[in-house]
Amino acid sequence: MPDPNGFLRYDRRLPARRPVPVRISDWREVYPPAGEELIREQATRCMDCGIPFCHDGCPLGNRIPDWNDLVRTGNWDAAGAWVAATGWPITTVAERLKPEAVYERFLAFRQGLGMEILPTHGGDRPAFDVLVDRVRAGTVVPLLADRDLSARGVEVDFFGGRTRMPAGPALLAVRTGAPLYVASMWYESDAACASLEGPLPLPDPDSAPLDQRVRLLTQRIADALAAGIARHPEDWHMLQRMWLDQRSTDSGATSPAPVTGQA
């Protein structure tokens, strides 16, 4: 339940607004990204009053006190399932695991939470085309962005090395103009936590060809992911070869490739 004393412990703090002369020159958000500390602190101020008039401020009639409590505790998985159950559709993509029975169980669990799951391949339509339709219809589309399943992703700088990350999130945002956020997740002793950074600035359509804009935006995603991982490296689970200069050892582990001129 919400913290009944939150409004006593924290003063009301509003996020900053972008200056009007700046806002009228584009279609971006009025408010720049607020820090995770501010978001969770202000969510804690929700009193869960008996007649929450804040419902009238939500065009979808969502239960704002419930949402605030999920944000306060950092339970974004539960928040996503709750959002899907209260009117916001969610569509995402899942790797087609083998054997098929494993994939079907994974699919059934996520669908049971109210999410639409598209396979990376083997669907009725290409997953990206479906995602474009869903984003334009107002669907929330969370995508895994730190692991390239295709081996044809965009090369980026990541913690001082070169790796590939999927082009999908950046390409989807560039094609549709939808706001793009990067989520970082970690564990505290008493809760699963998450933070959102964004919306990331999208490259101007006239600034460069499509492939260059996608590379630029994917690098911004990589930088935001790296910042979140650096804060909680113990909770980043990457159980596979990641950097392009890694090579396998006789034991099956990976190690950096030698610097040129060294053995």
C-alpha positions as CSV (number, residue, x, y, z in Angstrom):
1,M,0.0,0.0,0.0
2,P,1.2,3.6,-0.4
3,D,3.3,5.2,2.3
4,P,0.6,7.0,4.5
5,N,3.3,9.5,5.8
6,G,5.0,10.2,2.5
7,F,3.3,13.6,2.0
8,L,4.6,14.6,5.5
9,R,8.2,13.4,4.9
10,Y,8.6,15.0,1.5
11,D,7.9,18.4,0.2
12,R,6.2,18.9,-3.1
13,R,8.8,19.4,-5.9
14,L,7.8,19.9,-9.5
15,P,10.0,19.0,-12.5
16,A,11.6,21.8,-14.4
17,R,9.9,23.1,-17.6
18,R,11.6,23.7,-20.9
19,P,11.5,27.5,-21.7
20,V,8.6,28.5,-23.9
21,P,10.8,29.9,-26.7
22,V,12.5,26.5,-26.9
23,R,9.3,24.4,-26.7
24,I,7.6,26.2,-29.6
25,S,10.3,25.2,-32.0
26,D,9.7,21.4,-31.7
27,W,7.2,18.8,-30.6
28,R,9.2,17.3,-27.7
29,E,8.1,17.0,-24.1
30,V,7.4,20.1,-22.0
31,Y,9.3,18.6,-19.1
32,P,12.9,17.4,-19.4
33,P,13.7,14.0,-17.9
34,A,13.4,14.0,-14.1
35,G,15.9,12.0,-12.0
36,E,14.9,8.7,-10.5
37,E,15.2,10.1,-7.0
38,L,12.7,12.8,-7.7
39,I,10.2,10.5,-9.4
40,R,10.2,8.0,-6.5
41,E,10.2,10.6,-3.9
42,Q,7.2,12.4,-5.4
43,A,5.3,9.1,-6.0
44,T,5.7,8.5,-2.3
45,R,3.7,11.6,-1.5
46,C,0.6,10.0,-2.9
47,M,-1.9,9.7,0.0
48,D,-4.2,7.2,-1.7
49,C,-7.2,9.3,-0.5
50,G,-10.7,7.9,-0.3
51,I,-11.9,9.8,-3.4
52,P,-8.8,10.3,-5.6
53,F,-9.7,13.3,-7.8
54,C,-6.4,12.7,-9.7
55,H,-8.3,10.1,-11.7
56,D,-10.1,12.9,-13.5
57,G,-6.7,14.1,-14.7
58,C,-5.9,10.9,-16.5
59,P,-7.7,10.7,-19.9
60,L,-7.8,6.9,-19.6
61,G,-9.1,6.8,-16.0
62,N,-6.1,4.9,-14.7
63,R,-5.8,4.4,-11.0
64,I,-3.1,7.0,-10.3
65,P,-2.5,5.9,-6.6
66,D,-1.9,2.3,-7.6
67,W,0.6,3.5,-10.3
68,N,2.4,5.8,-7.8
69,D,2.8,3.0,-5.3
70,L,4.4,0.7,-8.0
71,V,6.8,3.5,-9.0
72,R,7.6,4.2,-5.3
73,T,8.7,0.6,-4.8
74,G,10.5,0.3,-8.1
75,N,8.5,-2.7,-9.2
76,W,8.4,-2.0,-12.9
77,D,7.5,-5.6,-14.0
78,A,4.4,-5.4,-11.9
79,A,3.8,-1.8,-13.1
80,G,4.0,-3.0,-16.7
81,A,1.5,-5.9,-16.0
82,W,-0.8,-3.4,-14.2
83,V,-0.7,-0.9,-17.0
84,A,-1.6,-3.6,-19.5
85,A,-4.5,-4.6,-17.3
86,T,-5.8,-1.1,-17.0
87,G,-6.0,0.0,-20.6
88,W,-2.4,0.5,-21.9
89,P,-1.6,-2.2,-24.5
90,I,2.0,-3.5,-24.4
91,T,3.8,-5.3,-27.3
92,T,7.3,-6.6,-27.3
93,V,9.5,-9.1,-29.1
94,A,10.9,-12.4,-27.8
95,E,13.6,-14.7,-29.0
96,R,12.1,-17.9,-30.5
97,L,13.6,-20.3,-27.9
98,K,14.2,-24.0,-28.6
99,P,12.7,-26.5,-28.0
100,E,9.4,-25.0,-29.1
101,A,7.7,-26.1,-25.9
102,V,10.0,-23.8,-23.9
103,Y,9.0,-20.9,-26.1
104,E,5.3,-21.7,-25.8
105,R,5.5,-21.7,-22.0
106,F,7.4,-18.4,-22.0
107,L,4.8,-17.0,-24.4
108,A,1.9,-18.2,-22.3
109,F,3.3,-16.6,-19.1
110,R,3.9,-13.2,-20.7
111,Q,0.5,-13.2,-22.5
112,G,-1.1,-14.1,-19.1
113,L,0.3,-10.7,-17.9
114,G,-1.6,-9.0,-20.7
115,M,1.3,-8.5,-23.1
116,E,1.4,-9.2,-26.8
117,I,4.6,-11.1,-27.7
118,L,6.0,-11.2,-31.3
119,P,8.6,-13.8,-32.2
120,T,11.9,-12.6,-33.7
121,H,11.2,-14.7,-36.7
122,G,8.5,-17.1,-38.0
123,G,5.5,-14.8,-37.4
124,D,2.7,-13.9,-39.8
125,R,4.4,-10.6,-40.5
126,P,7.9,-9.2,-39.8
127,A,8.0,-8.2,-36.2
128,F,9.3,-4.7,-37.0
129,D,6.4,-3.9,-39.3
130,V,4.0,-4.9,-36.6
131,L,5.8,-2.8,-34.0
132,V,5.5,0.3,-36.3
133,D,1.8,-0.2,-36.4
134,R,1.6,-0.7,-32.7
135,V,3.6,2.4,-31.8
136,R,1.5,4.5,-34.1
137,A,-1.6,3.2,-32.4
138,G,-0.2,4.3,-29.0
139,T,1.0,0.9,-27.7
140,V,3.9,0.8,-25.2
141,V,6.8,-1.2,-26.8
142,P,9.6,-2.3,-24.4
143,L,12.5,-3.8,-26.2
144,L,15.7,-5.6,-25.1
145,A,18.5,-3.3,-26.2
146,D,21.8,-4.6,-24.8
147,R,22.1,-7.9,-26.7
148,D,22.3,-8.3,-30.5
149,L,20.6,-11.6,-31.5
150,S,21.2,-11.1,-35.2
151,A,25.0,-10.5,-35.3
152,R,24.1,-7.7,-37.8
153,G,23.5,-4.9,-35.2
154,V,24.9,-1.4,-35.0
155,E,28.5,-1.1,-33.8
156,V,28.8,1.1,-30.8
157,D,31.4,2.2,-28.2
158,F,30.5,0.5,-24.9
159,F,32.7,0.7,-21.8
160,G,35.7,1.5,-23.9
161,G,35.3,-1.4,-26.3
162,R,33.3,-2.1,-29.5
163,T,30.2,-4.2,-29.5
164,R,27.0,-4.5,-31.5
165,M,23.5,-3.6,-30.3
166,P,20.2,-4.1,-32.1
167,A,19.1,-1.3,-34.4
168,G,15.4,-1.9,-33.7
169,P,14.8,0.5,-30.8
170,A,16.5,3.4,-32.6
171,L,15.0,2.6,-36.0
172,L,11.5,2.4,-34.5
173,A,11.9,5.8,-32.8
174,V,13.3,7.4,-36.0
175,R,10.6,6.0,-38.2
176,T,7.7,6.9,-35.9
177,G,8.9,9.8,-33.9
178,A,7.8,8.1,-30.7
179,P,9.6,9.1,-27.5
180,L,12.5,6.7,-26.6
181,Y,13.4,5.9,-23.0
182,V,16.2,3.7,-21.6
183,A,15.4,1.5,-18.6
184,S,18.0,0.4,-16.1
185,M,17.1,-2.3,-13.5
186,W,18.8,-3.5,-10.4
187,Y,18.0,-5.1,-7.0
188,E,18.0,-3.6,-3.5
189,S,17.8,-5.8,-0.4
190,D,14.0,-5.3,-0.2
191,A,12.9,-4.6,-3.8
192,A,13.5,-4.8,-7.5
193,C,14.2,-1.3,-8.7
194,A,14.2,0.5,-12.1
195,S,14.9,3.9,-13.5
196,L,14.0,5.5,-16.8
197,E,16.2,8.0,-18.8
198,G,14.7,10.0,-21.6
199,P,13.1,10.7,-23.8
200,L,16.4,10.6,-25.7
201,P,16.8,13.4,-28.3
202,L,16.1,12.1,-31.8
203,P,18.3,13.2,-34.7
204,D,16.7,15.8,-36.9
205,P,15.3,14.1,-40.1
206,D,17.3,16.4,-42.3
207,S,20.6,16.0,-40.4
208,A,21.8,12.8,-42.0
209,P,20.8,9.7,-44.0
210,L,18.6,7.1,-42.1
211,D,21.4,4.7,-41.4
212,Q,23.6,7.4,-39.8
213,R,20.7,8.7,-37.6
214,V,20.1,5.1,-36.4
215,R,23.8,4.7,-35.6
216,L,23.8,8.0,-33.7
217,L,20.7,7.1,-31.7
218,T,21.9,3.6,-30.9
219,Q,25.1,5.1,-29.5
220,R,23.0,7.3,-27.3
221,I,21.1,4.2,-26.1
222,A,24.5,2.4,-25.4
223,D,25.7,5.4,-23.4
224,A,22.5,5.5,-21.3
225,L,22.7,1.7,-20.7
226,A,26.4,2.0,-19.7
227,A,25.6,4.7,-17.2
228,G,22.9,2.5,-15.5
229,I,25.1,-0.6,-15.6
230,A,28.0,1.3,-14.0
231,R,25.9,2.2,-11.1
232,H,24.9,-1.5,-10.4
233,P,27.3,-3.7,-12.3
234,E,26.5,-6.8,-10.2
235,D,23.0,-6.9,-11.5
236,W,23.9,-6.9,-15.2
237,H,23.5,-10.5,-16.4
238,M,25.3,-10.9,-19.7
239,L,26.2,-14.6,-20.0
240,Q,27.7,-14.5,-23.5
241,R,30.4,-13.0,-25.6
242,M,29.8,-9.3,-25.7
243,W,32.7,-7.3,-27.1
244,L,33.9,-7.7,-30.7
245,D,37.6,-8.0,-29.5
246,Q,36.8,-10.9,-27.2
247,R,38.0,-14.4,-28.2
248,S,37.3,-17.8,-26.7
249,T,39.9,-19.6,-24.6
250,D,40.5,-23.3,-24.4
251,S,38.3,-23.5,-21.3
252,G,35.3,-21.9,-23.2
253,A,35.7,-18.6,-21.4
254,T,36.4,-15.3,-23.2
255,S,39.3,-12.9,-22.9
256,P,40.2,-9.7,-24.6
257,A,42.1,-10.0,-27.9
258,P,45.8,-9.0,-27.6
259,V,46.7,-5.5,-28.4
260,T,48.4,-5.2,-31.8
261,G,52.1,-5.9,-31.5
262,Q,51.7,-8.0,-28.3
263,A,51.4,-11.7,-27.8
